[in-house]
Amino acid sequence: MTTTFQRVAAIGVAVLISAGALAACGANEAAEGGDDPVIALLLPETKTTRYETFDKPLFEAKVKELCEKCEVKYFNADGKKESQAEQVDSAITQGADVVVLDPVDGKAAASAVKDAQAEDIPVIAYDRFIEGADYYLSFDNQTVGRMQGEALIEAMHDKGNIIMLNGDPKDPNAAQFKKGAHEAIDKSNLKVLAEYDNPDWSPDNANQFTTDQLTRFGSAKIQGVYAANDGQAGGAISALKGASIKDLPPVTGQDAEIAAIQRILAGEQTMTIYKPIPIEADKAAEVAVALANGDDVSDATDFQGVKSFIFDPIVVTKDNVADTVVADKFYTVEQICTAEYADACAAAGLK
């Protein structure tokens, strides 16, 4: 397996920045009273650890590397679509030349895109799709769900009952994960006992849903858990442990959170999906800086009518932790192998 993880599903043609967008840079700079480009980064929430831990610092560092004079204005909506709409307005008022937007609600964010574009400010949809955006960067989300489903089928030897914890219905990625998971699961011999679309991707909701299904069906009947991300996986596993289940059933995940990697090494979680965020954040910064400086953006492909860069996800299991998140320096061995997980790390040959 390659460890560069930089295979981009893109068929490129050079894209010229419109004269209107270039004019907007000048207009916004005048509003600020200065010449330095302003890039607004708007992230959706804090319950998923990746945004504050990886996306924000990686994006800011890459922008600084590429454009020392560029300023990044950062906003986090804390899961509230109304707050994010206000933040987009604030970014426009503060003279943003480019808006990089990871939407709380993809459909609702379409109006914010129009507001920005009305001021000749290009919008990059980051990680989650927004109809009408100028650019879109993400991973192949339907493939993510299919890989999760296939991993669960394999771990369960294609038999048994499962419950499904899907993502927030407001998140456009969640529908793609769910569709991909069902592509695999619906063709298998697994039976879905109950399914839940989880508002805000809440680990607490996942815990409660799992607890309720254990009460409803009994622990013996739940032989696997499809969890669309690691936060929900953690909530489900906590509920299973709370029911005094010693031999935990297979549980999927996504995001390669450090707690999930530790659970995988300890045998509590079956797998996670690693989406190399540095690739996504770096590319978003490159496109944003190019747009802010009036440069060309090339090598984009088309996704639902939006110029896009789509990256490949990777399944992480106990067998390839060293070859993925550690090799990429996403985490160090010291970060993963705390005292509580020292024996599990040793058993996995992680040192």
N, C-alpha and C positions, 0 to 999 in steps of 0.2 A: 504493500500500500504506500502510495506517495505521501510524504509528510509536508509537502509545500501547500497542498490544498488550494491551488490557485487556478484550477480549471474552470473557466468561465464559459457558461453557455451563451455565447454571443456571436452573432454574425454582423460584422461591422461595416458601417458606412459613415463617413465623416459628416458631422452635423454642425452647421454654421449657426452661431448664436444670432438671433433676430436683431434687427436694428432697434426694435422697440426695447428689448432687454438691455442693450448697450446704453440706450438713452436713459433707461431707468437707473442704471448705476450712477450716471451723472446727476440725475435728479435727486436720488437718495443721498448722495454725497453732499449735495448742496444743502439738503435738509439738515444734515448732521453738521454742516459747516466745516467739513474736512474732506480729505481725499482718500482716506483709508477705507478699503472695502469692508463691509459688515456682513457677516454670515450668521443667520439665526438658526440655532439647533433646538428643536422642540421634541422632547421625548415624552412617552405617554404615562408612565407610572413608575412606582418604586417597589412594588411588591415582588416583581421579578428582579433578581439581584444584578442581572447583566447590565442594565442601563447605566446605573451610577458607577458600577465597578469597572466596566469595560467600554461600552459604547461612547460615553461622554469623554473620558480621558483620552481614549485612542483617537477619536475624531479631532479633538482639540490639539493633540500633539501633532497629528499629520498636517492639519491646517497651518500650524506654526512652522513646521518644517518646510512646507511648500510656499508659504506667503507670510513672511515675518510681520508685514504691515497689516495683515488681515485681523479683524477683531471678531471673535465668536461671542454672540449673546445667547446664553443658555436659558431654557425654560423647561420645567417638568410639570405636567398637568395633574399628576397624582391621581390618575384614573378618571378624571372628570372632563367630559367632552366640552362642557360649557366653559370651563377654565381654559381649555386649550384654544377655543375660539377667541377668547379674550387675549390670550398670549400671542396668537397670530396677529391680531390687531395691534398689539403693543409692539411686536417686532416690526411691523410696517411703519408705525409711528416713529420708532427709533432708527429708521433709516436703513433697514435690511436691504442688501443688494440681492441676496439669495435666501430662500427659506428651505431648510432641511427639516421635514415634518414626518415624524412617526406617529400616526394618528391613534387616538383613543378609540374613535369610531370612524371607520373608513368612509362610510356613506356621508356622515355629517361633515367630515373634513373636506368634502368636495366643494362646499360653499366657501370655506376658508381659502382653498386653492384659487377659486374665482376672484376672491377679494384681493389676494396677492397679485394675481395676474392682471387685474384691472389697474394696478399700479405699476405694471410692467416688471414685476418681480418674479423670476422663475422659481418653481417649487420642485424640490426633489422629494419624492415619497420614499421614506427610509424604512426598510424592513417590512412595512405593511402597505399594500396597494391602495392608491387613491385614484379614482377615475378622473382624468383630465390633467393629472400632474405632468410636468415637463419631462421628468425622469423618474425611474423606479429602480431601487436596488433591494434585492432580497435573495433568499435561498429558495430552492425549488420546494415549496411548501407541501404540495400534494405528494411529492416523493417522500418528504419527511413522514407524513402520516402512513404512507404505504410501508415504509421501512419499519416503523414502529409496529404496525399490524403484523408484518411478516416475522418480526423478531418474537412477538408474543405467540404466534402460531407455532413457531419452531420450539420455543421454550416449553410449550404445553403439549408438544407432540401431536398437534392438530386434533385435540379433543378436550372437551370440558366447557364449563360455563364461565362467563366473564361479566364484569361490569365495566362501563365506559365513562371516563371523565374527560369530556371535551373542553375546549377553551371558551373564552368569553364570546358570546354571539355578536357582540359589537366589533370584535376584532376580525378583519377580513381574512387574516391568516388562519384563524381558528376553523373557518368553514373549509379551507383547503386541507388542513390537517385531518379533519373529520372525514372528508371525502376520500382522501388517500387511505386512511385507516380502514374505512368500510370497503374499499376496493379489494383489500386483502382479506379482511375478516369475513365478509359476506360470501366469499368463494370458498371458505374453509369449513371445517366441521365444528368450529366454536359457536356457542350459543350465547347471545347477548341477553342477560337477565334484566338489566336496567341501564339506562343511559342518561347522562346529565350534562347540559351545556352550562358551564360554570361562570357566572358573572364575575368579572375582574380577575379571573384565574385564581380565585382565592384558595389557598391551602386549607384554611379553616372550613370553607364550604366543602372541599374535597373530603376532609376528615369526617364531617357530619354526614355527607352523603354515603360514604363507605360504612360508617357506623349504622346508619339506617338500613342499608341493604344487608348487613350482617344480621341485624335483628329480624329483618323481613324473611330472608332466605336461609339463614343459618350459615355458619362459617364453612361447613363441609361442602356447601353447594357453590361457593365462590372460589373458583380454581385459577383465576387470573384477573388482572386489573390492567385495562388500557388507560394510562394517564397521559394526557397530551403534553404535559411539561413536568419538570422536576419538582416544582412547588407542589403541584397536585399529587405527584408520586409520594412526596414526603408526608403530606396530609393523610393519604390513603394508608401508607405503611404504619403511621402512628396509630391509626384506627385499628388496623389488623393486630398490631402488638397489644393495643389496649384490650382487645378481645382474647388475649392470652393465646394467640396462634403462634406456635413455635416454628413450624415449618411454613415460612411465608410463601404465598403463591407468586408466580412471575408478575412483575410490575414494570411497565415501560416508563419512559420519561423523555425529556428534551431540554436542551440548553446547556448541558454539561456543567451544571452548578457544582461547586466543590463538594457540597454536602451529598449530592447525587453520586459523584465519583467515589466518595468514601463509602456510601451505602452499597454501591456496586462491588467494591473490593471486599466488603464485609458479607456479601451474599444476600443483602436485603432487597436490592433493586436489580433487575435483570440487565437493563441497558439504558442508555440515554442517546440523544442525538447531539452531536457536536457540530455547531455551525460556526466556523472560524470567524469570529466577529472582527478580528483585525483586518481581514480581507474586505469585509463589508464596510467597516468604518473608514478604512484608508481610501477605498474607491469613492465613497460618498464625499470625503474631504477633497479628493482630486477633482471630482466633477464640480463641487461647490466653488472651489478656488478658480477653476477654469471659467465658470460662468461669471463669477464676480470680477474677474480680470478681462473678460471679453475674449477669451480664447476658445478654440474649437474643442468639442468633445467628440471623440470617435469610438468606434467599436461597440456601439450599442446595438442590441437586438430589439425586437418588438414583443411586448406583452400587453395584450388587450388594448392596442393602439397607443401605448406609451413607450417611449425609448427606455430600454431597460438593460440592467446587468444582473444576471441570475447566476447564483453560485451553488456549488454542490454540497449537500450535507453528508455527514459521516456517522455511522453507527459506532458507538463506544461500548465495549463490554470489558469484563475483567481482563480479557486476553490482550487488549490493545491500548490500554491506558497509557503505557509508556510510549507507544508509537504515535499517539495522537496529541492529547492535551499537554503531556509532558514534553514531547519532542518539539511541539510548537511554542513552548514556554508560556502556554496559557496559564498553567500552574507549575510550581516547582514540586519536587518530591517532598521537600520539607513542609510545604503548605498542606499537601494531601496527607502525608503520613505522620499525623500527630500521635501522641502517646496512645490514644484510644484505638487507633487503626494501625499501629506498628506491626502487630502480628499478621493482620490481613495483608498489609503491604509486603511483608516478608514472604508470605505464602504465594503472592502473585509475582514475586521476583522484582518488585519495585524498590529500587534503592539508588 
